[in-house]
């Protein structure tokens, strides 16, 4: 077989033809686990062929020195003529023979240098070699592989990388159930790469320029490969150095193999969890591309992440804040930001794919909002592109590409571009898992042109076919169906502060009434929650013989029924813990509550000595009245008893008087809760107690050109006061960072900015449809009845 005229795609097809041998003995999802390492093995063998004799000679020489493996590797690498790997076995694929081929192949692989050998180990290649041998297929597969001409003079590193990527793609598509875990579709990779690299004129034009590229969720290396390929196409003389880290061992092996084939330093590809164990912690990069997992929790590494946030703050990666544990997407974004090359050293750019959650999840003051705040106030966000749905193998949800940079062009400073590309796709001929749509080169170009132009673009209709509706089920006979929303494309530009708001807390006065009625006093027989409900049940079931008389010795004595009460409580009141059950069974608990109830009954005496039993709608005189009543009647109330009685006899009543919390000597300021009222015959400034049930929050848009208080007050006067005149702004709720009234929050309501109103159909048409359907139903019912 010759490969001088073959394209990378043809070469990949030749390699994948091995699948014909595997069919029947192996699952389709296993083909790649065999074909990829064999392809790698043959490429390494072809590249090493020229220097193999020198390496073997050197190996013979240093064997006598009794050196450690690391020292041996350094000496042997010198004999490779500049390669980063070698093999010390006298075997090659052509010399394995037929008998003993399994042992010979394993021995041959063991002869590779450590980095190359490790790749085959993470592929679990030895296990597949055994399975191939058991199926009598190993010799046949080796015979196919050994004739493939993958020598460096026939297939360049760049072309070999394309071959390997095509094999990875076929492997990913053949295992749809897990494809999305380690493989990002090429159209999305291409778009993200284009957006990130398009502004680096030096990298795309100057010969010998050096750039670093990094992916913290490297998967099989698709983003790293695409970044290198993009630059190579425009500037073959540019040098790209790839770095990455991957959690999945098999994906790590594929990525490392791909980088080895491309001539990259494979030491720069690490295995492990990027968030909890960053193995490239000291490095900064020019370009970063990532497709982190959507909506994956970080409970397993919660302790180490929180420690870094708390102990290191902004000296670590997670200083701005932590998102909720159920979704770690924003942690990856913060990690990438920490890896940006310093702006003074040329800066860096990031392209990351996220779902919709990081745009808006979390209110003002939450970890997510604080992360968005940090990104926008530091002016790192350049653009967000909304992608079509059904673009990924393992999910059909809405996704977005975020582009960030610490070296924004002058016209982009303080601005963020939102690009709505949800309609830029076409239906695939055959779905791959959840991936039903794909972006064409023209679709990608539309987005990159819009991003490059950095101009607002009103919604323009795209030349895209209408959605094909299902023909299943009952079809509408309506001659004038509702018009489909046109498929459009649009771009908008916003100032960074336009995504921010200040959440102010609006309070309203508490209004309460009280009444020492028999019904309310009777409730004092039972303790507060959680004992309230079980005490009521016990009293109804076992308390018929109890008396409120002071001389009643049996009141609250439950020893005879303790066992059945305990069983019933555990069955019907499962939230009651053992300590509380003991309280319920203790006569002292019942006696104490009875005393509170009896004291309240005494206080029920008619005024002027007691509180009386009439309803009072002014709670402001309550404290003085009950104090006077206790003195008149000789009742001593402990603070706990007073609190319980007050809770039992009072209730919120919108018709009652406002409850005063405090009288102030300051000037009246009704906007902030200081009201001037007539009190004891003179005007005084009072502060009311706030009713927690009526508490509300309002979001006031940020505007750096105006003072915070002026903005808050203008909003309150216009939007709140006309509807609730007795409300006020709670000035104690201040932002932690700027100490101004109101807590700052940020969100990016992408869909709201691109919403297109579709007027409903005419009511006459809808009525006509309803009449028609009703007539059809009646006809069907008559047929059934007859």
LODREN-169790 format. One record per residue (C-alpha): x, y, z. Coordinates in pm, whole numbers, plus 50000, padded with zeros to 5 digits. Each point is the difference from the previous one (the first is absolute). Layout:
XYZ ...
//
This chain:
500005000050000 501315034449910 498845031850162 501735026049783 496735009349830 497674992350286 498255026750203 499764998150381 496344990149959 500944970949771 502734988950238 497545000850287 497544979449795 502754974349934 500714998050373 496344997550091 499624971149754 501414978050278 496475002450142 498964974449735 502124974350182 498645009450343 496324999049910 498204972350186 502694994050262 500055035650138 497385026950059 500025030249771 500885022250296 503204979550048 501385004249648 501785032450080 501674985050308 501764975649767 500475020349681 501365031650168 502894983450191 500924978449699 500045031149783 502195017550254 502294969750024 500544998949625 500675037449980 502564998650282 501654970149835 500255017949664 501415031750158 502594980150200 501054977649712 502915021449886 501605004550344 499084965950144 503454984049935 501775028550180 497624997650296 500494962150026 503785004249989 499865026650269 497684978050207 502504971249987 502705023850114 498185015250299 498574966750121 503404992950155 499945032850195 497174989850236 498355034549979 496475009250123 497275001849731 499935038149995 503735002649933 499774972949732 497185019049827 502045032049980 502914981849834 497754980949760 498085031249896 503275014849873 500284970849760 496545006849848 501145030949813 497665023950182 496934978150052 498224999550337 499554962050013 501824967649911 499664962150004 502674975750124 498354967949879 501534981649704 496444991949895 497735018849765 496564992049861 501504981049706 502094977450229 497384989450254 499294966949827 496804980150037 500784977050292 500565018650323 498815032549837 498205011450316 503134997950221 502175014949728 497695029849949 499765006950374 503804998050025 500375023349700 497765026450163 501924997050328 503115010649808 498645035449945 501155029550208 497905008350304 497685026649850 499144979149696 499634968150206 497665017850242 497615008349714 499544963149916 499484992250370 497185025350029 498444985649685 499914966350186 501624987749682 501424968150158 496444989350086 498805005349643 503054981749864 498924970150211 496425002249873 501185002349638 502254969950054 497154979750154 497845008449698 502824989549759 500045035349860 503295013850133 502184986949718 497505011949736 499835034950149 503815002650023 500304989049636 497685028449899 501755026150213 503614991549914 499575008949631 498655034950067 502575025349881 500005026950267 503625011249962 500705036650073 501135007049641 496644987349871 497665013050273 500985032050183 499315005150370 497225023849904 498354975349763 500484971550245 498245021350260 497075004049759 499944962249948 499914994150373 497305026250052 497854983549734 500434966750176 499075016350332 496895014849838 498934966249865 500654984450338 497935026950177 497144996749756 500084962350041 499495003350375 497225025650014 499134992850361 503305014250125 501135021249706 499235033150166 502184991350298 503235001449801 499295013849656 498665034249897 498415001049650 502365014249740 497665028249891 499875013950354 503744995950040 500615018249674 497715029050094 501525004550346 503544997949866 499265025849730 498575024550254 502994996650232 502785001849741 498605024449744 501415031550166 503624988350033 501535014349683 503554990850107 499234963250052 498174998649671 502705017549793 503495002150155 502424971149937 501464982650306 497495015050242 499464978650312 496634996150171 498724977550280 496574983950004 498324983550299 496894979350072 499244990950365 497394974749887 502034986749710 497914969149924 501514984049691 501795032449909 497555013549744 500335036250107 503784998250019 500194984249656 497555024949851 501925029650140 503264987349854 498344991449670 498355034349972 503315018150043 501864975149778 497575006249712 500635037550011 503644999850109 501874966849960 503145015950152 498325007950334 500934977850295 497144988250221 500694983450334 497094980250145 499184995150369 497084981950155 498584979650285 497374972849987 498194979950266 498984969249796 502974976049952 498924987849657 499365035149866 503355010250149 501704971649811 498405010649671 500935036550054 503574991450092 500324977249698 498705027649774 502525024750142 502824974449966 499094994949635 500035037849944 503475003050150 498835017850313 501604997150345 497744973250148 501185009050351 497745030349965 496904977849997 499034990650356 497624974750155 497815010350293 497255023350123 500825035349888 497955016950271 501364981250301 503484992249868 501245025049743 503194983949870 500945030749795 499455024450287 503015021949921 499255004249628 498245028449815 498804996949642 499315020149685 496874980849902 497574978350189 497154979349862 497664978450205 496734981149996 499534991150368 497264975650101 496565016050032 498274999850337 502414975950170 500255003850378 503285004450188 499054983550330 502964976149989 502505028449997 497955025250200 502435001550292 503095008249792 498155026049790 498585017750307 503424999250167 501605017049700 497225026049989 500245007450373 503754997850058 501385014349675 497225023749895 500985019149687 503524985550021 498384967049907 497664991549716 496635003850171 500245033750174 496905016249840 497624973750139 498764964249978 496964987949806 497554975550153 501364964850041 497574985949742 501775016449703 503755005749966 500025017049657 500975034150139 502894984450196 501564990049668 499505035449873 501745014750308 502804974649957 500545011449640 499995036850100 502744992650253 502074985449713 499875030849776 503435012649910 500505034150162 498845029149786 503475015550035 501414968249846 497654999749701 496814988050170 497894969849918 496594989849866 497444974050104 497274981549814 497754978750222 496724982349930 497405002550276 496314992650035 497475027050088 500334996750377 503155021850045 498215028949825 497385005950266 499984974250282 500365015150346 498665033450126 501905030450125 502734990450246 500054963149897 503214983049891 498924998949635 499055036949998 503285009850164 501944980449736 498115017949721 500615032750182 503734993750015 500174990949630 498005030349886 501515025650236 503504987949906 498895004649635 501044964749897 496924989749800 500135007749627 497034981049863 497454972550056 498634980449705 496734980750033 500264966849815 497164979749850 498544972050211 500724963149930 503655006849919 501644975250239 500054962150013 498714996550355 497685029950049 497595021249799 499925029950235 500785036149911 503745007550007 502165031049971 503595008349907 501595025650233 503025018949865 502165017350262 503235019749983 502215022250213 501295017949689 496835014949855 500275022749700 499305036850076 496524999849843 498994969650206 501005014050340 497055002050237 497794982249744 498574965149952 498664986549672 497114975349999 499554980149680 496814980149943 500974970549781 497254976050110 498724996449643 503384995749830 499874962649937 498634973149776 498484966250074 502374970549983 499154971949764 500404975650288 499935009250367 502924990550223 498674995650351 498405033450089 501835018249722 497445007449729 501315033449876 503325011049857 501525033449904 501325004249648 503125019749909 497705028649892 498214999650337 503325002050183 501175027949767 496825020150071 500774999850373 503725006949967 499355028949759 497505015250242 502454995950288 502865014749799 497955029749882 498875007550358 496845017149882 496394997550101 497894981649746 496225001050009 498184967149962 500244989649637 498244970349853 502164970449904 499614978449693 499234969050203 497284973949933 496985000050229 499694973350269 498514967649868 497074991950226 499124964750104 497114984549810 499054978050293 496745004250191 497035021849916 500885027049750 498555035150026 497575008549725 500425037150060 500485017249662 501825028850169 502414984450248 502115022150224 502995012949805 503354985050097 502465024550152 502545009549733 503524985950039 502195030050066 503535009950092 500895030150213 502825016150195 499785025050285 502615019450198 499595010350363 502035018950255 501184976150272 498045018450271 496744993849813 500024964250127 500205011950360 497365010250249 499765009250366 497524979850204 498385022850258 497834986150280 496555015650037 498394997950343 496415006650110 498755005850355 498784971950220 496325003750101 498814978350288 496954995050220 499684981050327 497204984150198 499994978950316 497224977649871 499234965250140 501014983549670 503415016949986 500734994050367 499094963049960 502864996349750 502475007650281 499314965750148 502394986549734 503635009049941 501325015649681 501144979849701 501104972649964 498154988150315 496755018049920 498334973849776 500994968850201 498915017150328 496585007249850 499684963649894 501064987250343 497585023950177 497084989249781 500844962950041 501124996950362 499025032850173 496264995150057 500504994850375 502315029850043 498825031450171 501295035849997 499555000550374 503245006350188 499294969050213 499874976349696 502984976550054 499364979449686 500405029349754 502744990949749 500754965950159 500474975749706 502074972050152 497274973849953 499745007449628 503635009049930 500784970049778 497015003949768 500485038049989 503644995449899 499034975549723 497265023049870 502255030650000 502734981949806 497424988449748 498085032749957 502485027150099 503264987249850 501755034050032 499814998350383 503394989550139 500514978450312 500855029550224 496705016849907 498054967750062 501414999750353 498755036050042 496544989649883 499864971650255 501265022150284 497155013350226 502105031550063 499595010249634 496224997950029 499945017350339 502105029149872 497685005549700 496964997750224 501445027450221 500535022849697 496404994249895 498645006750350 502015032750024 498525010949666 496524992250133 500715021750302 501145028049768 496654996749819 498355017850292 497995030549903 501765033449990 501135021650168 501674971950197 500554974749716 500294999349621 496354992149939 498744977449722 499205026349734 501995003249675 502495028749993 501395011949666 502885020550139 502944978650107 501995030750103 498305000950343 500374962650059 503304999850196 498875026950242 496554984250042 501274965150078 502645013850238 497295019150185 497694969750006 502724977550144 500625025750275 496305003750078 499414962450014 503294990750168 501134978149709 503674994149928 500764991949636 503394987149888 501255013249665 499354966149837 496414999350135 499315035749888 501284991949651 497784969249974 496905018150127 500605029349762 500394976149709 496764982350088 497785030850045 501305021649712 499704997149624 500715020049687 497105021549892 500215023749698 497285021550162 501965004650327 502305028650095 503654999449896 502304986350268 502685024850107 503474985650052 501855031250117 499645037750044 502895019949845 501355034750059 501215002149640 498205018349720 497194982349820 501094981049688 497064978949880 502004985449707 502164981850256 497334992250261 500055030650227 496435013550011 498655030950176 496794991950193 497805014550274 500974981450318 498915008750355 498735033649883 503125010749815 501794993049672 502734974050023 502194980449758 499414962550025 501344968049846 497464972249948 500544962950043 500304983249660 497604972649895 502154971749863 497114985849800 499625032749810 503735004249938 500895003449633 503055006149783 500335023249701 502804999449743 501275034549905 502075001749682 503605011350048 501045033549858 503565010950084 499225035649891 497665005850298 500384996650379 498684967250137 497585016050248 498555022849734 499344970149771 498444979450278 497785028550120 498835009949651 499064963849927 498204996750337 498015032149953 498934990049650 499474962550024 499224992150367 498585029650190 496905005249781 498894964350075 501054996550367 500315034850158 501024986550343 503024980449863 503655009750045 503494989949887 501984979450251 503285019550016 501694972750206 500144976449703 503285011049841 502344985249744 503084983550153 502385015249747 498935036449960 497985003850325 497215017949811 496314993150065 498864969449802 501844968349904 501564999749654 499134971549769 500784991249638 498154978549752 500014996849622 496384994749888 500984989549649 496584989149872 498285031250131 502235022049786 499154980849682 496334992950065 497785005849696 496335006050065 497634978449798 496435013649998 497324973950076 497484989149741 496775019549965 497364990450260 497424993849724 502284973349848 500594983750339 496244999450073 499324984749659 502584972750068 498484992750343 496504997549848 501254976249735 501794977650249 496955000250231 497804989049709 502434971549918 499964988650364 496205000150011 499854979549678 502414974350145 497994998150325 496794994149805 501694971649811 501114984350327 496545004350155 498244984649697 
//
